[in-house]
Amino acid sequence: MKIVKNIILTSVVLTTLASCDMDKYPYDSIPVDNAIQSVSDCEKLRAGMYRDLRIISQSTNSLASDFQADEFIPAEYFGNQFGSLYRWEATPSEGSFGTVWGNSYTTIAQCNLLIDGIQKLIDGESLDTDEIATVKNIQGEAYMVRAYAYATLADRYCANYDASTAANTYGVPLVTKYSPSADNSTYPGRSTLEETYQRIKEDIQNARTNLSAPGTQSSEYLTTDALDAFEARIALLTKDYDTAISKAEALINSNRYPLINDGAAFQAMWLNDVTTEVICQLYSSKLQLAPAMGSYFLDEISHKPSFLPSADIINSYSENDIRLQTYFAIDNVVFSGNVTHPMVVFNKYPGNPDMYEGSNNYVNKPKIFRIAEQYLIAAEARFQKGGTDNESKAYDWIYTLISARDQSAIRNEVRGTALQNLIRQERERELLGEGFRLTDLKRYGEGFTRQNPQDASLSYQLGLGINVSADNPRWIWAIPQSEIEANPQIKEQQNPGY
């Protein structure tokens, strides 16, 4: 597999491990056995793993999928970045496909190196009790990050999970050992979707065995609560509704992450990254910046944001909803002929002032697990379980979230299709711009019509009002062309339609 061939060691190993003697070992052949020889080595590799997690949890993965979906419309001066995805014309050569694939397998390689290296370190019996606890926690993090990377790949490059067909449906190539090779005959082919999710769930359980960091609000590192939140997410995707309910409701009922119902506090969560309701918020600083999520939506200098939120999504919020004033702002956007028009811009990633000096870089700390998502998971899983009691509890969870965001909301309990629609609508409103939308639309299996722009005459004309059927092959991303060419095992395993 091309990505394995190219990974000799990740940059952190090459540039920061004191144990690697560059005078003794060639640049491209550092023995894996020597890569991890101390707790310090583990901690340095861990920093690189978290850097990779920041990238795969946001950046191209989130942006490309959201722009392919229905809620954001390019302005007329659109420069065509993500254009083929937006128009549903992407080919296997689409850059985003290669970026997400490559970043995910780079992350997996980093995790594989850590998992095996830590085990050898423990088996060497040179560590004291406290050191063993430290490295086992890092090993638990590595198992979870590997599962997260494989879940990203399965989500983008595979069909929806169905237990009745998963054993005969393509998954992704599975690599669990760090063993880069130039021999492409050793590269793995695609597993089944059943095997892919089995790998993800086994990694979750291995993470649970090793991960010991307790959950705390806005933790910058993975915790046992973050693992529960991730397991609930995977359980929903695989229709394991009992597990989804158990994990999500346990987090909710712990009361460790109270929902915000105050407008100023809600704005502070997204501007200053200060909050009570985030389970895991990855580290970012001026020296170690997370991806700039807001740069496609905001432009304080030229006032030409690339993508604008649709009129439909803006109008879906009630006037008292605290998300309305936080997720959106008014800007005088500059169009052709330097004519300005007041437009609503997407302001969920406004840029934390602590991340820059001078010009805004639109960087905020990645919030990869929030308690609000757990309310949505619990509500949907309860609804899917069916029955009067489950539907009643589903409504309770969704109303709790709604009433926190809009304290004027009136309880009006609904059932059946009306409840399903309410859960889906609330999921769209709450998670807007966080990379969930394409996954959700694909999971619903109903197709969509792209939402209405704020002003069609000021919008990029191609792709406006596009109708995408549920059986369109481009719901599933293509295996990158470069990977197809490099790995003979997947040459005949491209996704249908490409």
SETORBA-13719 format. One record per residue (C-alpha): x, y, z; chain. Coordinates in steps of 0.25 Angstrom, whole numbers. Layout:
<recs>
+-------+-------+-------+--------+
:  east : north :    up : cadena :
+-------+-------+-------+--------+
:     X :     Y :     Z :      A :
...
+-------+-------+-------+--------+
</recs>
This chain:
<recs>
+-------+-------+-------+--------+
:  east : north :    up : cadena :
+-------+-------+-------+--------+
:     0 :     0 :     0 :      A :
:     6 :    13 :    -4 :      A :
:     4 :    20 :     9 :      A :
:    11 :     9 :    16 :      A :
:    22 :     9 :     7 :      A :
:    24 :    24 :     8 :      A :
:    24 :    24 :    24 :      A :
:    38 :    21 :    28 :      A :
:    36 :    28 :    42 :      A :
:    27 :    39 :    45 :      A :
:    33 :    53 :    46 :      A :
:    33 :    53 :    61 :      A :
:    42 :    40 :    62 :      A :
:    52 :    46 :    52 :      A :
:    53 :    59 :    58 :      A :
:    51 :    58 :    73 :      A :
:    55 :    45 :    78 :      A :
:    68 :    46 :    86 :      A :
:    69 :    31 :    85 :      A :
:    71 :    31 :    70 :      A :
:    85 :    32 :    66 :      A :
:    85 :    39 :    52 :      A :
:   100 :    36 :    51 :      A :
:    98 :    21 :    53 :      A :
:    85 :    19 :    45 :      A :
:    82 :    24 :    31 :      A :
:    70 :    34 :    30 :      A :
:    61 :    23 :    24 :      A :
:    64 :    11 :    32 :      A :
:    63 :    14 :    47 :      A :
:    61 :     0 :    54 :      A :
:    47 :     0 :    60 :      A :
:    52 :    -8 :    72 :      A :
:    60 :     5 :    75 :      A :
:    49 :    15 :    73 :      A :
:    43 :    14 :    87 :      A :
:    53 :    11 :    99 :      A :
:    48 :    20 :   110 :      A :
:    35 :    27 :   115 :      A :
:    41 :    40 :   109 :      A :
:    41 :    33 :    95 :      A :
:    26 :    29 :    97 :      A :
:    22 :    43 :   101 :      A :
:    29 :    49 :    89 :      A :
:    22 :    40 :    80 :      A :
:     9 :    42 :    87 :      A :
:    11 :    57 :    83 :      A :
:    12 :    53 :    69 :      A :
:     0 :    44 :    70 :      A :
:    -9 :    56 :    76 :      A :
:    -4 :    65 :    64 :      A :
:    -9 :    55 :    55 :      A :
:   -22 :    53 :    62 :      A :
:   -24 :    68 :    61 :      A :
:   -23 :    67 :    46 :      A :
:   -32 :    55 :    43 :      A :
:   -43 :    60 :    53 :      A :
:   -45 :    73 :    46 :      A :
:   -38 :    79 :    34 :      A :
:   -41 :    73 :    20 :      A :
:   -49 :    62 :    26 :      A :
:   -59 :    71 :    32 :      A :
:   -59 :    82 :    22 :      A :
:   -60 :    73 :     9 :      A :
:   -71 :    65 :    14 :      A :
:   -79 :    77 :    19 :      A :
:   -77 :    85 :     6 :      A :
:   -82 :    72 :    -2 :      A :
:   -94 :    72 :     6 :      A :
:  -106 :    82 :     6 :      A :
:  -104 :    93 :    16 :      A :
:   -93 :   102 :    10 :      A :
:   -93 :   110 :    -3 :      A :
:   -81 :   116 :   -10 :      A :
:   -81 :   130 :   -13 :      A :
:   -80 :   135 :   -28 :      A :
:   -65 :   138 :   -27 :      A :
:   -63 :   123 :   -22 :      A :
:   -49 :   118 :   -26 :      A :
:   -54 :   104 :   -28 :      A :
:   -47 :    98 :   -16 :      A :
:   -55 :    86 :   -13 :      A :
:   -63 :    89 :   -25 :      A :
:   -64 :    75 :   -31 :      A :
:   -69 :    70 :   -18 :      A :
:   -79 :    81 :   -17 :      A :
:   -84 :    78 :   -31 :      A :
:   -84 :    63 :   -28 :      A :
:   -74 :    61 :   -40 :      A :
:   -62 :    56 :   -32 :      A :
:   -53 :    45 :   -38 :      A :
:   -42 :    36 :   -32 :      A :
:   -32 :    47 :   -34 :      A :
:   -40 :    57 :   -25 :      A :
:   -29 :    63 :   -16 :      A :
:   -38 :    62 :    -3 :      A :
:   -40 :    47 :    -5 :      A :
:   -24 :    45 :    -5 :      A :
:   -23 :    55 :     7 :      A :
:   -32 :    48 :    16 :      A :
:   -28 :    34 :    12 :      A :
:   -13 :    38 :    14 :      A :
:   -15 :    45 :    27 :      A :
:   -23 :    34 :    33 :      A :
:   -12 :    23 :    30 :      A :
:    -1 :    32 :    34 :      A :
:    -8 :    33 :    48 :      A :
:   -10 :    18 :    48 :      A :
:     4 :    16 :    46 :      A :
:     8 :    25 :    57 :      A :
:    -2 :    17 :    66 :      A :
:     4 :     4 :    62 :      A :
:    18 :     8 :    65 :      A :
:    13 :    13 :    79 :      A :
:     5 :     1 :    82 :      A :
:    15 :   -10 :    79 :      A :
:    27 :    -1 :    84 :      A :
:    20 :     1 :    98 :      A :
:    17 :   -14 :    99 :      A :
:    32 :   -17 :    97 :      A :
:    35 :    -7 :   107 :      A :
:    26 :   -13 :   117 :      A :
:    30 :   -27 :   114 :      A :
:    45 :   -23 :   116 :      A :
:    42 :   -21 :   131 :      A :
:    50 :    -9 :   132 :      A :
:    39 :     1 :   137 :      A :
:    34 :     3 :   151 :      A :
:    19 :     3 :   154 :      A :
:    16 :    18 :   152 :      A :
:    24 :    17 :   138 :      A :
:    16 :     5 :   134 :      A :
:     3 :    13 :   137 :      A :
:     7 :    24 :   129 :      A :
:    11 :    16 :   117 :      A :
:    -1 :     7 :   117 :      A :
:   -10 :    20 :   117 :      A :
:    -3 :    25 :   105 :      A :
:    -5 :    11 :    99 :      A :
:   -19 :    12 :   102 :      A :
:   -20 :    26 :    95 :      A :
:   -13 :    19 :    83 :      A :
:   -23 :     8 :    82 :      A :
:   -34 :    19 :    82 :      A :
:   -27 :    28 :    72 :      A :
:   -25 :    16 :    62 :      A :
:   -40 :    12 :    64 :      A :
:   -44 :    27 :    61 :      A :
:   -35 :    27 :    48 :      A :
:   -41 :    14 :    43 :      A :
:   -55 :    19 :    46 :      A :
:   -52 :    31 :    38 :      A :
:   -48 :    22 :    26 :      A :
:   -60 :    13 :    28 :      A :
:   -69 :    25 :    28 :      A :
:   -64 :    32 :    16 :      A :
:   -60 :    20 :     7 :      A :
:   -70 :    10 :    10 :      A :
:   -85 :     7 :    10 :      A :
:   -94 :     9 :    22 :      A :
:   -92 :    -3 :    32 :      A :
:  -103 :   -14 :    31 :      A :
:  -101 :   -26 :    39 :      A :
:  -108 :   -35 :    28 :      A :
:   -98 :   -30 :    17 :      A :
:   -85 :   -26 :    24 :      A :
:   -78 :   -39 :    22 :      A :
:   -80 :   -37 :     7 :      A :
:   -77 :   -22 :     6 :      A :
:   -64 :   -15 :     4 :      A :
:   -57 :    -9 :    17 :      A :
:   -43 :    -3 :    16 :      A :
:   -29 :    -9 :    17 :      A :
:   -25 :   -13 :    31 :      A :
:   -11 :   -10 :    36 :      A :
:    -8 :   -13 :    51 :      A :
:     7 :   -15 :    50 :      A :
:    17 :    -4 :    47 :      A :
:    25 :   -11 :    36 :      A :
:    27 :    -1 :    24 :      A :
:    32 :    -8 :    12 :      A :
:    35 :    -5 :    -3 :      A :
:    30 :   -18 :    -7 :      A :
:    16 :   -16 :   -12 :      A :
:    13 :   -30 :   -12 :      A :
:    12 :   -30 :     3 :      A :
:     1 :   -18 :     3 :      A :
:   -12 :   -23 :     9 :      A :
:   -25 :   -23 :     0 :      A :
:   -38 :   -18 :     5 :      A :
:   -44 :   -25 :    17 :      A :
:   -59 :   -27 :    18 :      A :
:   -68 :   -16 :    25 :      A :
:   -71 :   -26 :    36 :      A :
:   -56 :   -28 :    38 :      A :
:   -53 :   -13 :    38 :      A :
:   -63 :   -10 :    49 :      A :
:   -59 :   -22 :    57 :      A :
:   -45 :   -16 :    57 :      A :
:   -51 :    -3 :    62 :      A :
:   -58 :   -10 :    73 :      A :
:   -46 :   -18 :    77 :      A :
:   -38 :    -6 :    78 :      A :
:   -49 :     1 :    86 :      A :
:   -48 :   -11 :    96 :      A :
:   -33 :   -11 :    96 :      A :
:   -33 :     4 :    99 :      A :
:   -43 :     2 :   110 :      A :
:   -33 :    -8 :   116 :      A :
:   -22 :     2 :   116 :      A :
:   -27 :    16 :   117 :      A :
:   -28 :    21 :   131 :      A :
:   -30 :    36 :   130 :      A :
:   -43 :    40 :   136 :      A :
:   -53 :    49 :   129 :      A :
:   -52 :    64 :   132 :      A :
:   -58 :    76 :   125 :      A :
:   -51 :    81 :   112 :      A :
:   -40 :    70 :   114 :      A :
:   -28 :    73 :   104 :      A :
:   -25 :    58 :   104 :      A :
:   -34 :    45 :   102 :      A :
:   -41 :    40 :   114 :      A :
:   -50 :    29 :   118 :      A :
:   -62 :    38 :   116 :      A :
:   -57 :    41 :   102 :      A :
:   -56 :    26 :    99 :      A :
:   -70 :    25 :   104 :      A :
:   -74 :    36 :    95 :      A :
:   -67 :    30 :    83 :      A :
:   -73 :    16 :    86 :      A :
:   -87 :    22 :    86 :      A :
:   -84 :    28 :    72 :      A :
:   -79 :    15 :    66 :      A :
:   -91 :     8 :    72 :      A :
:  -101 :    17 :    66 :      A :
:   -94 :    15 :    52 :      A :
:   -94 :     0 :    54 :      A :
:  -109 :     0 :    59 :      A :
:  -105 :    -6 :    72 :      A :
:  -115 :     3 :    79 :      A :
:  -114 :    -4 :    93 :      A :
:   -99 :     0 :    94 :      A :
:  -102 :    14 :    88 :      A :
:  -112 :    16 :    99 :      A :
:  -104 :    11 :   110 :      A :
:   -92 :    19 :   107 :      A :
:   -99 :    32 :   103 :      A :
:  -108 :    32 :   115 :      A :
:   -97 :    29 :   125 :      A :
:   -90 :    41 :   120 :      A :
:  -102 :    50 :   121 :      A :
:  -106 :    44 :   135 :      A :
:   -92 :    46 :   140 :      A :
:   -95 :    61 :   140 :      A :
:   -80 :    64 :   138 :      A :
:   -83 :    72 :   125 :      A :
:   -96 :    81 :   127 :      A :
:  -102 :    87 :   115 :      A :
:  -100 :   102 :   113 :      A :
:  -113 :   110 :   113 :      A :
:  -107 :   124 :   114 :      A :
:  -104 :   132 :   101 :      A :
:   -91 :   138 :   106 :      A :
:   -86 :   125 :   111 :      A :
:   -89 :   118 :    98 :      A :
:   -82 :   128 :    90 :      A :
:   -70 :   127 :   100 :      A :
:   -70 :   112 :    96 :      A :
:   -67 :   114 :    82 :      A :
:   -59 :   127 :    82 :      A :
:   -50 :   125 :    95 :      A :
:   -51 :   110 :    96 :      A :
:   -56 :   111 :   110 :      A :
:   -68 :   102 :   113 :      A :
:   -74 :    92 :   123 :      A :
:   -80 :    83 :   112 :      A :
:   -68 :    78 :   104 :      A :
:   -63 :    64 :   107 :      A :
:   -51 :    65 :    99 :      A :
:   -45 :    78 :    93 :      A :
:   -31 :    75 :    87 :      A :
:   -19 :    84 :    90 :      A :
:   -16 :    96 :    81 :      A :
:    -6 :   108 :    83 :      A :
:     1 :   118 :    75 :      A :
:    12 :   109 :    74 :      A :
:     4 :    96 :    71 :      A :
:    -8 :   101 :    63 :      A :
:   -20 :    92 :    60 :      A :
:   -26 :    93 :    46 :      A :
:   -32 :   107 :    43 :      A :
:   -47 :   102 :    41 :      A :
:   -52 :   117 :    40 :      A :
:   -44 :   121 :    29 :      A :
:   -54 :   116 :    18 :      A :
:   -65 :   123 :    25 :      A :
:   -60 :   137 :    30 :      A :
:   -51 :   147 :    24 :      A :
:   -48 :   159 :    32 :      A :
:   -38 :   165 :    22 :      A :
:   -44 :   164 :     8 :      A :
:   -59 :   160 :    13 :      A :
:   -60 :   149 :     3 :      A :
:   -63 :   136 :    10 :      A :
:   -63 :   124 :     1 :      A :
:   -75 :   117 :     6 :      A :
:   -88 :   124 :    12 :      A :
:   -99 :   116 :    20 :      A :
:  -112 :   114 :    13 :      A :
:  -124 :   122 :    16 :      A :
:  -131 :   109 :    20 :      A :
:  -122 :   105 :    31 :      A :
:  -121 :   120 :    36 :      A :
:  -137 :   120 :    36 :      A :
:  -138 :   107 :    44 :      A :
:  -134 :   113 :    57 :      A :
:  -144 :   120 :    66 :      A :
:  -141 :   135 :    69 :      A :
:  -138 :   131 :    83 :      A :
:  -128 :   120 :    80 :      A :
:  -115 :   124 :    86 :      A :
:  -108 :   116 :    74 :      A :
:  -114 :   126 :    65 :      A :
:  -105 :   138 :    70 :      A :
:   -93 :   129 :    72 :      A :
:   -93 :   121 :    59 :      A :
:   -96 :   133 :    50 :      A :
:   -92 :   147 :    48 :      A :
:   -95 :   158 :    38 :      A :
:   -83 :   163 :    29 :      A :
:   -83 :   173 :    17 :      A :
:   -78 :   163 :     7 :      A :
:   -71 :   168 :    -5 :      A :
:   -76 :   163 :   -19 :      A :
:   -73 :   166 :   -33 :      A :
:   -69 :   181 :   -36 :      A :
:   -66 :   183 :   -21 :      A :
:   -81 :   183 :   -18 :      A :
:   -84 :   179 :    -4 :      A :
:   -96 :   172 :     1 :      A :
:  -100 :   169 :    16 :      A :
:   -99 :   154 :    17 :      A :
:  -100 :   144 :    28 :      A :
:   -87 :   137 :    30 :      A :
:   -84 :   124 :    38 :      A :
:   -77 :   128 :    51 :      A :
:   -76 :   115 :    58 :      A :
:   -60 :   116 :    57 :      A :
:   -57 :   130 :    59 :      A :
:   -43 :   128 :    63 :      A :
:   -39 :   128 :    78 :      A :
:   -31 :   141 :    81 :      A :
:   -21 :   133 :    89 :      A :
:   -17 :   126 :    76 :      A :
:   -12 :   138 :    68 :      A :
:    -5 :   152 :    69 :      A :
:   -10 :   162 :    58 :      A :
:   -18 :   156 :    47 :      A :
:   -28 :   145 :    51 :      A :
:   -24 :   131 :    47 :      A :
:   -38 :   125 :    50 :      A :
:   -33 :   114 :    59 :      A :
:   -41 :   108 :    70 :      A :
:   -38 :    96 :    79 :      A :
:   -44 :    84 :    72 :      A :
:   -56 :    79 :    80 :      A :
:   -57 :    65 :    76 :      A :
:   -67 :    60 :    86 :      A :
:   -78 :    68 :    92 :      A :
:   -89 :    64 :   102 :      A :
:   -99 :    70 :    92 :      A :
:   -96 :    59 :    82 :      A :
:   -99 :    49 :    93 :      A :
:  -113 :    55 :    95 :      A :
:  -115 :    53 :    80 :      A :
:  -109 :    39 :    80 :      A :
:  -118 :    35 :    92 :      A :
:  -130 :    41 :    85 :      A :
:  -128 :    34 :    72 :      A :
:  -124 :    21 :    78 :      A :
:  -137 :    21 :    87 :      A :
:  -145 :    24 :    75 :      A :
:  -139 :    13 :    66 :      A :
:  -142 :     3 :    78 :      A :
:  -157 :     6 :    76 :      A :
:  -168 :     5 :    86 :      A :
:  -176 :    15 :    94 :      A :
:  -166 :    16 :   106 :      A :
:  -154 :    18 :    97 :      A :
:  -161 :    28 :    88 :      A :
:  -164 :    36 :   101 :      A :
:  -150 :    35 :   106 :      A :
:  -145 :    39 :    92 :      A :
:  -154 :    52 :    93 :      A :
:  -149 :    55 :   107 :      A :
:  -134 :    55 :   102 :      A :
:  -137 :    63 :    90 :      A :
:  -146 :    73 :    97 :      A :
:  -135 :    75 :   108 :      A :
:  -125 :    79 :    97 :      A :
:  -135 :    88 :    90 :      A :
:  -139 :    95 :   103 :      A :
:  -125 :    97 :   107 :      A :
:  -122 :   105 :    94 :      A :
:  -136 :   112 :    94 :      A :
:  -142 :   114 :   108 :      A :
:  -155 :   119 :   102 :      A :
:  -157 :   105 :    95 :      A :
:  -170 :    99 :    99 :      A :
:  -171 :    84 :   101 :      A :
:  -180 :    78 :    91 :      A :
:  -177 :    63 :    91 :      A :
:  -178 :    56 :    78 :      A :
:  -177 :    42 :    73 :      A :
:  -174 :    34 :    60 :      A :
:  -169 :    41 :    48 :      A :
:  -171 :    54 :    55 :      A :
:  -161 :    50 :    66 :      A :
:  -152 :    45 :    56 :      A :
:  -152 :    58 :    48 :      A :
:  -150 :    66 :    60 :      A :
:  -138 :    58 :    64 :      A :
:  -132 :    59 :    51 :      A :
:  -135 :    74 :    50 :      A :
:  -128 :    76 :    64 :      A :
:  -116 :    68 :    60 :      A :
:  -114 :    77 :    48 :      A :
:  -116 :    90 :    56 :      A :
:  -107 :    86 :    67 :      A :
:   -95 :    79 :    59 :      A :
:   -95 :    89 :    47 :      A :
:   -81 :    90 :    41 :      A :
:   -75 :    79 :    50 :      A :
:   -74 :    69 :    39 :      A :
:   -86 :    60 :    42 :      A :
:   -96 :    64 :    31 :      A :
:   -91 :    56 :    19 :      A :
:   -91 :    44 :    29 :      A :
:  -105 :    46 :    34 :      A :
:  -111 :    48 :    20 :      A :
:  -104 :    36 :    15 :      A :
:  -109 :    28 :    27 :      A :
:  -123 :    33 :    25 :      A :
:  -123 :    27 :    11 :      A :
:  -133 :    37 :     6 :      A :
:  -125 :    46 :    -4 :      A :
:  -126 :    61 :    -3 :      A :
:  -128 :    74 :   -10 :      A :
:  -118 :    84 :    -7 :      A :
:  -123 :    96 :     1 :      A :
:  -127 :   109 :    -4 :      A :
:  -116 :   120 :    -4 :      A :
:  -118 :   134 :     3 :      A :
:  -117 :   140 :   -11 :      A :
:  -116 :   131 :   -24 :      A :
:  -111 :   143 :   -32 :      A :
:   -99 :   144 :   -23 :      A :
:   -96 :   130 :   -22 :      A :
:   -87 :   120 :   -30 :      A :
:   -97 :   115 :   -41 :      A :
:   -93 :   101 :   -43 :      A :
:   -99 :    91 :   -33 :      A :
:  -110 :   101 :   -28 :      A :
:  -122 :    93 :   -25 :      A :
:  -116 :    79 :   -28 :      A :
:  -124 :    67 :   -26 :      A :
:  -116 :    55 :   -21 :      A :
:  -122 :    42 :   -21 :      A :
:  -120 :    31 :   -10 :      A :
:  -113 :    22 :   -19 :      A :
:  -103 :    32 :   -25 :      A :
:   -90 :    25 :   -24 :      A :
:   -83 :    37 :   -19 :      A :
:   -88 :    36 :    -5 :      A :
:   -76 :    27 :    -4 :      A :
:   -63 :    33 :    -7 :      A :
:   -54 :    27 :   -17 :      A :
:   -41 :    20 :   -13 :      A :
:   -30 :    30 :   -17 :      A :
:   -25 :    27 :   -31 :      A :
:   -11 :    28 :   -26 :      A :
:   -14 :    16 :   -16 :      A :
:   -20 :     8 :   -27 :      A :
:    -8 :     9 :   -36 :      A :
:     2 :     6 :   -24 :      A :
:    -5 :    -6 :   -18 :      A :
:    -8 :   -18 :   -27 :      A :
:   -17 :   -24 :   -16 :      A :
:   -27 :   -13 :   -18 :      A :
:   -26 :   -11 :   -33 :      A :
:   -40 :   -18 :   -35 :      A :
:   -46 :   -13 :   -22 :      A :
:   -50 :     1 :   -26 :      A :
:   -63 :     6 :   -21 :      A :
:   -75 :     5 :   -31 :      A :
:   -77 :    17 :   -40 :      A :
:   -63 :    21 :   -41 :      A :
+-------+-------+-------+--------+
</recs>
